[in-house]
Amino acid sequence: MKNNLPIIAMCLFIVFVSGRPTTDTFDKIQVREFSLVDDKGTQRVLIKVEEGDEVVFRMYDPGHTIRVKLAGGTDGSGLVLLDADTNPGVHMLSKKEGGKLNLTDKSGKRKEF
């Protein structure tokens, strides 16, 4: 048993060292689509280029319902903040013709600026 002690110690050392988390840092990560998931594996953020070359950023709640959408393309950009019923509470657009801001109150009445 005494002769096996160095082998057992070496095996334990290898197990502990290989189980240590890495702390790699990258200067650049390049992907076609980026998805962030929570600890349950539910997608919470999605960033991708959609048809028409529009870049879209979506944030989801834990039930995978869209709550925030930010988009930008050659014709302008937009932001939508959605309420608990997925109705737009804030909707902003910026285009060549000008910007537009829509606010919706809790009764559903919308004001456009």
Backbone as a printed PyTorch tensor [residue, N CA C, xyz], in Angstrom:
tensor([[[  0.8310,  -1.2020,   0.0000],
         [  0.0000,   0.0000,   0.0000],
         [  0.8630,   1.2480,   0.0000]],

        [[  2.0280,   1.1930,   0.7050],
         [  2.9110,   2.3500,   0.7550],
         [  3.4330,   2.7210,  -0.6210]],

        [[  3.6720,   1.7490,  -1.4620],
         [  4.2050,   2.0090,  -2.8000],
         [  3.1570,   2.6420,  -3.7180]],

        [[  1.8710,   2.4760,  -3.4250],
         [  0.8010,   3.0230,  -4.2440],
         [  0.4780,   4.4760,  -3.8920]],

        [[  0.9520,   4.9480,  -2.7430],
         [  0.6330,   6.3090,  -2.2850],
         [  1.0460,   7.3860,  -3.2930]],

        [[  2.2450,   7.3660,  -3.8810],
         [  2.5940,   8.3950,  -4.8860],
         [  1.6820,   8.3450,  -6.1270]],

        [[  1.2660,   7.1640,  -6.5210],
         [  0.3920,   7.0340,  -7.6960],
         [ -0.9870,   7.6000,  -7.3730]],

        [[ -1.5160,   7.2930,  -6.1980],
         [ -2.8190,   7.8200,  -5.7800],
         [ -2.7670,   9.3340,  -5.6610]],

        [[ -1.6840,   9.8660,  -5.0750],
         [ -1.5240,  11.3140,  -4.9220],
         [ -1.4710,  11.9910,  -6.2890]],

        [[ -0.7720,  11.4150,  -7.2440],
         [ -0.6650,  11.9740,  -8.5910],
         [ -2.0270,  11.9560,  -9.2820]],

        [[ -2.7830,  10.8830,  -9.1360],
         [ -4.1230,  10.7970,  -9.7380],
         [ -5.0500,  11.8550,  -9.1470]],

        [[ -5.0200,  12.0340,  -7.8310],
         [ -5.8380,  13.0670,  -7.2000],
         [ -5.4450,  14.4580,  -7.6780]],

        [[ -4.1480,  14.6970,  -7.8300],
         [ -3.6690,  15.9880,  -8.3180],
         [ -4.1920,  16.2590,  -9.7290]],

        [[ -4.1280,  15.2610, -10.5850],
         [ -4.6050,  15.4160, -11.9700],
         [ -6.1100,  15.6950, -11.9930]],

        [[ -6.8770,  15.0050, -11.1580],
         [ -8.3210,  15.2150, -11.1050],
         [ -8.6350,  16.6390, -10.6600]],

        [[ -7.9580,  17.1340,  -9.6150],
         [ -8.2270,  18.4920,  -9.1180],
         [ -7.8000,  19.5590, -10.1160]],

        [[ -6.6830,  19.3910, -10.7620],
         [ -6.1950,  20.3820, -11.7290],
         [ -7.0820,  20.4020, -12.9750]],

        [[ -7.5020,  19.2440, -13.4660],
         [ -8.3250,  19.2090, -14.6810],
         [ -9.7420,  19.7240, -14.4310]],

        [[-10.2140,  19.6960, -13.1990],
         [-11.5550,  20.1740, -12.8730],
         [-11.6150,  21.6650, -12.6090]],

        [[-10.4860,  22.3460, -12.6000],
         [-10.4400,  23.7840, -12.3400],
         [-10.9770,  24.5560, -13.5420]],

        [[-11.8480,  25.5490, -13.3150],
         [-12.3880,  26.3160, -14.4480],
         [-11.3020,  27.1750, -15.1110]],

        [[-11.4610,  27.3450, -16.4100],
         [-10.5100,  28.1740, -17.1420],
         [-10.9480,  29.6320, -17.0970]],

        [[-10.0220,  30.5220, -17.2740],
         [-10.3170,  31.9660, -17.2830],
         [ -9.7320,  32.5880, -18.5340]],

        [[-10.0550,  31.9920, -19.6770],
         [ -9.5610,  32.5260, -20.9510],
         [-10.2090,  33.8680, -21.2490]],

        [[ -9.4330,  34.7780, -21.7640],
         [ -9.9210,  36.0820, -22.1900],
         [ -9.6540,  36.2090, -23.6840]],

        [[-10.6730,  36.6750, -24.4080],
         [-10.5410,  36.8230, -25.8490],
         [-10.6420,  38.3000, -26.2110]],

        [[ -9.8420,  38.7220, -27.1650],
         [ -9.9170,  40.0960, -27.6480],
         [-11.1140,  40.2790, -28.5830]],

        [[-11.5110,  39.2120, -29.2510],
         [-12.5940,  39.3140, -30.2260],
         [-13.2690,  37.9580, -30.3580]],

        [[-14.5890,  37.9830, -30.3770],
         [-15.3700,  36.7830, -30.6560],
         [-16.2430,  37.1140, -31.8570]],

        [[-16.1770,  36.2990, -32.8880],
         [-16.9380,  36.5690, -34.0980],
         [-17.8810,  35.4030, -34.3600]],

        [[-19.1840,  35.7140, -34.3910],
         [-20.2030,  34.6940, -34.6400],
         [-21.2730,  35.2770, -35.5640]],

        [[-22.0480,  34.4430, -36.1920],
         [-23.1640,  34.9090, -37.0240],
         [-24.4020,  35.1740, -36.1840]],

        [[-24.5070,  34.4700, -35.0770],
         [-25.6380,  34.6360, -34.1750],
         [-25.1410,  34.4090, -32.7510]],

        [[-25.5920,  35.2740, -31.8270],
         [-25.1880,  35.1530, -30.4300],
         [-26.4260,  34.9160, -29.5790]],

        [[-26.3720,  33.8890, -28.7600],
         [-27.4840,  33.5680, -27.8760],
         [-26.9540,  33.4260, -26.4540]],

        [[-27.6140,  34.0930, -25.5220],
         [-27.2590,  34.0000, -24.1090],
         [-28.3670,  33.2470, -23.3940]],

        [[-28.0120,  32.2360, -22.6260],
         [-29.0070,  31.4520, -21.8990],
         [-28.7920,  31.6050, -20.4010]],

        [[-29.8780,  31.3920, -19.6360],
         [-29.7690,  31.4420, -18.1810],
         [-29.3280,  30.0850, -17.6460]],

        [[-29.2910,  29.9500, -16.3240],
         [-28.8020,  28.7090, -15.7260],
         [-29.7230,  27.5160, -15.9660]],

        [[-30.9220,  27.7540, -16.4740],
         [-31.8460,  26.6630, -16.8130],
         [-31.7960,  26.3220, -18.2980]],

        [[-30.9720,  27.0450, -19.0530],
         [-30.8600,  26.7900, -20.4850],
         [-31.8520,  27.5570, -21.3380]],

        [[-32.6320,  28.4400, -20.7230],
         [-33.6110,  29.2290, -21.4630],
         [-32.9210,  30.4090, -22.1410]],

        [[-33.1870,  30.5790, -23.4240],
         [-32.6020,  31.6990, -24.1640],
         [-33.1360,  33.0090, -23.6030]],

        [[-32.2200,  33.9390, -23.2600],
         [-32.6140,  35.2290, -22.6930],
         [-32.2330,  36.3990, -23.5800]],

        [[-31.2270,  36.2070, -24.4270],
         [-30.7800,  37.2620, -25.3460],
         [-30.4410,  36.6160, -26.6800]],

        [[-30.8140,  37.3040, -27.7480],
         [-30.4560,  36.8500, -29.0940],
         [-30.0260,  38.0620, -29.9010]],

        [[-28.8690,  37.9530, -30.5140],
         [-28.3680,  38.9990, -31.4180],
         [-28.0440,  38.3040, -32.7410]],

        [[-28.6440,  38.8110, -33.8180],
         [-28.3510,  38.2050, -35.1210],
         [-28.6750,  39.1700, -36.2490]],

        [[-28.1670,  38.8520, -37.4170],
         [-28.4820,  39.5920, -38.6340],
         [-29.6090,  38.8490, -39.3140]],

        [[-30.7120,  39.5560, -39.5650],
         [-31.8820,  38.9340, -40.1880],
         [-31.9360,  39.2820, -41.6690]],

        [[-32.9550,  38.7520, -42.3400],
         [-33.1240,  39.0500, -43.7650],
         [-33.1670,  40.5550, -43.9740]],

        [[-32.5850,  41.0180, -45.0580],
         [-32.5210,  42.4480, -45.3310],
         [-31.3480,  43.1230, -44.6190]],

        [[-30.4450,  42.3230, -44.0350],
         [-29.2440,  42.8150, -43.3390],
         [-29.5480,  43.6760, -42.1250]],

        [[-30.6950,  43.4860, -41.5080],
         [-31.0440,  44.2080, -40.2940],
         [-30.4740,  43.4530, -39.0910]],

        [[-29.7540,  44.1710, -38.2350],
         [-29.2270,  43.5770, -37.0050],
         [-30.2830,  43.7380, -35.9190]],

        [[-30.6170,  42.6260, -35.2480],
         [-31.6750,  42.6360, -34.2400],
         [-31.1350,  42.0880, -32.9200]],

        [[-31.4590,  42.8000, -31.8540],
         [-31.1180,  42.4090, -30.4860],
         [-32.4280,  42.2120, -29.7370]],

        [[-32.6580,  41.0030, -29.2360],
         [-33.8930,  40.7230, -28.4900],
         [-33.5400,  40.2490, -27.0820]],

        [[-34.2950,  40.7610, -26.1030],
         [-34.1700,  40.2890, -24.7260],
         [-35.4820,  39.6070, -24.3500]],

        [[-35.3640,  38.4270, -23.7320],
         [-36.5280,  37.6250, -23.3600],
         [-36.6490,  37.5230, -21.8390]],

        [[-37.8800,  37.3440, -21.3580],
         [-38.0850,  37.0790, -19.9370],
         [-37.8680,  35.5790, -19.6890]],

        [[-37.9700,  35.1200, -18.4430],
         [-37.7350,  33.6920, -18.1680],
         [-38.6750,  32.7450, -18.9150]],

        [[-39.8430,  33.2120, -19.3310],
         [-40.7620,  32.3870, -20.1040],
         [-40.5200,  32.4490, -21.6020]],

        [[-39.4320,  33.0780, -22.0180],
         [-39.0200,  33.2550, -23.4110],
         [-39.9860,  34.1380, -24.1980]],

        [[-40.5480,  35.1480, -23.5250],
         [-41.3760,  36.1530, -24.1880],
         [-40.5020,  37.3780, -24.4370]],

        [[-40.5620,  37.9220, -25.6390],
         [-39.7470,  39.1040, -25.9630],
         [-40.2070,  40.2770, -25.1100]],

        [[-39.2580,  40.9650, -24.4800],
         [-39.5540,  42.1530, -23.6810],
         [-38.8970,  43.4040, -24.2540]],

        [[-37.7740,  43.2180, -24.9440],
         [-37.0430,  44.3480, -25.5450],
         [-36.5740,  43.9270, -26.9290]],

        [[-36.7690,  44.8180, -27.8910],
         [-36.2510,  44.5780, -29.2430],
         [-35.5950,  45.8580, -29.7280]],

        [[-34.3630,  45.7270, -30.1480],
         [-33.5880,  46.8310, -30.6960],
         [-33.0900,  46.3800, -32.0590]],

        [[-33.3290,  47.1960, -33.0820],
         [-32.9520,  46.8070, -34.4400],
         [-32.3450,  47.9830, -35.1770]],

        [[-31.4750,  47.6670, -36.1120],
         [-30.8620,  48.6920, -36.9450],
         [-30.5940,  48.1550, -38.3320]],

        [[-30.9340,  48.9540, -39.3160],
         [-30.6980,  48.5720, -40.7060],
         [-30.3230,  49.7940, -41.5150]],

        [[-30.2450,  49.6230, -42.8140],
         [-29.8320,  50.7180, -43.6790],
         [-30.8470,  51.8560, -43.7050]],

        [[-32.1160,  51.5560, -43.4060],
         [-33.1430,  52.6000, -43.4400],
         [-33.3700,  53.2720, -42.0880]],

        [[-32.6800,  52.8220, -41.0360],
         [-32.8220,  53.4540, -39.7290],
         [-32.7530,  52.4430, -38.6010]],

        [[-33.3230,  52.8280, -37.4610],
         [-33.2810,  51.9540, -36.2990],
         [-34.5600,  52.0890, -35.4930]],

        [[-34.7530,  51.1280, -34.5860],
         [-35.9420,  51.1510, -33.7630],
         [-35.7380,  50.4430, -32.4410]],

        [[-36.5740,  50.8010, -31.4850],
         [-36.5530,  50.2060, -30.1560],
         [-37.9880,  49.9920, -29.7100]],

        [[-38.2870,  48.8050, -29.1910],
         [-39.6110,  48.5050, -28.6470],
         [-39.4220,  47.9230, -27.2520]],

        [[-40.1560,  48.4960, -26.2750],
         [-40.1940,  47.9610, -24.9170],
         [-41.6090,  47.4450, -24.6980]],

        [[-41.7230,  46.1580, -24.4210],
         [-43.0360,  45.5070, -24.3370],
         [-43.4580,  45.3070, -22.8840]],

        [[-44.7730,  45.4430, -22.6400],
         [-45.2980,  45.2780, -21.2780],
         [-45.5720,  43.7980, -20.9830]],

        [[-46.2080,  43.5370, -19.8440],
         [-46.4850,  42.1610, -19.4170],
         [-47.3610,  41.3960, -20.4060]],

        [[-48.1920,  42.1060, -21.1700],
         [-49.0520,  41.4730, -22.1710],
         [-48.4480,  41.5230, -23.5690]],

        [[-47.1770,  41.8570, -23.6480],
         [-46.4160,  42.0120, -24.9020],
         [-46.9440,  43.1160, -25.8010]],

        [[-47.6190,  44.1040, -25.2200],
         [-48.0230,  45.2880, -25.9780],
         [-46.9030,  46.3100, -25.8860]],

        [[-46.6580,  47.0600, -26.9670],
         [-45.5960,  48.0620, -26.9120],
         [-45.9470,  49.2060, -25.9600]],

        [[-45.1440,  49.3720, -24.9270],
         [-45.2960,  50.5220, -24.0270],
         [-44.5190,  51.7090, -24.5650]],

        [[-43.3510,  51.4250, -25.1050],
         [-42.4970,  52.4410, -25.7390],
         [-42.0790,  51.8980, -27.0990]],

        [[-42.2730,  52.7240, -28.1330],
         [-41.8820,  52.3350, -29.4870],
         [-41.2220,  53.5410, -30.1320]],

        [[-39.9520,  53.4140, -30.4280],
         [-39.2030,  54.5130, -31.0450],
         [-38.6770,  54.0790, -32.4010]],

        [[-38.7840,  54.9730, -33.3620],
         [-38.2350,  54.7440, -34.6980],
         [-37.4120,  55.9440, -35.1170]],

        [[-36.3330,  55.6830, -35.7960],
         [-35.5180,  56.7480, -36.3520],
         [-35.2080,  56.3820, -37.7950]],

        [[-35.7400,  57.1920, -38.7030],
         [-35.5590,  56.9410, -40.1300],
         [-35.1210,  58.2310, -40.8150]],

        [[-34.8260,  58.1480, -42.0840],
         [-34.3900,  59.3110, -42.8510],
         [-35.4230,  60.4260, -42.8040]],

        [[-36.7070,  60.0440, -42.8120],
         [-37.7960,  61.0360, -42.7990],
         [-37.9510,  61.7040, -41.4310]],

        [[-37.3100,  61.1270, -40.4200],
         [-37.4110,  61.6940, -39.0720],
         [-37.6770,  60.6160, -38.0310]],

        [[-37.7200,  61.0440, -36.8010],
         [-37.9430,  60.1090, -35.7080],
         [-39.3950,  60.1070, -35.2590]],

        [[-39.7590,  59.0470, -34.5610],
         [-41.1150,  58.9120, -34.0560],
         [-41.0400,  58.1970, -32.7160]],

        [[-41.8360,  58.6750, -31.7690],
         [-41.8940,  58.0620, -30.4500],
         [-43.3560,  57.8280, -30.0940]],

        [[-43.7030,  56.6000, -29.7910],
         [-45.0510,  56.2530, -29.3470],
         [-44.9760,  55.7600, -27.9130]],

        [[-45.7970,  56.3180, -27.0500],
         [-45.9080,  55.8820, -25.6650],
         [-47.3350,  55.4220, -25.4310]],

        [[-47.4850,  54.2790, -24.7840],
         [-48.8130,  53.7450, -24.4950],
         [-48.9720,  53.6420, -22.9860]],

        [[-50.0630,  54.2190, -22.4570],
         [-50.2700,  54.1470, -21.0130],
         [-50.9760,  52.8480, -20.6400]],

        [[-51.2360,  52.6410, -19.3440],
         [-51.7890,  51.3590, -18.8870],
         [-53.2220,  51.1160, -19.3690]],

        [[-53.9200,  52.1700, -19.7810],
         [-55.2710,  51.9710, -20.3090],
         [-55.2760,  51.6540, -21.8030]],

        [[-54.0940,  51.6990, -22.4380],
         [-53.9840,  51.3820, -23.8570],
         [-53.9870,  52.6120, -24.7530]],

        [[-54.1030,  53.8000, -24.1420],
         [-54.1050,  55.0340, -24.9160],
         [-52.6810,  55.3520, -25.3690]],

        [[-52.5480,  55.6160, -26.6650],
         [-51.2350,  55.8440, -27.2480],
         [-51.0590,  57.3080, -27.6020]],

        [[-49.8600,  57.8280, -27.2670],
         [-49.4800,  59.1770, -27.6740],
         [-48.3000,  59.0800, -28.6240]],

        [[-48.3960,  59.8210, -29.7110],
         [-47.3110,  59.8330, -30.6850],
         [-46.6260,  61.1810, -30.6580]],

        [[-45.3180,  61.1550, -30.6400],
         [-44.5090,  62.3810, -30.6440],
         [-43.6420,  62.4140, -31.8830]]])
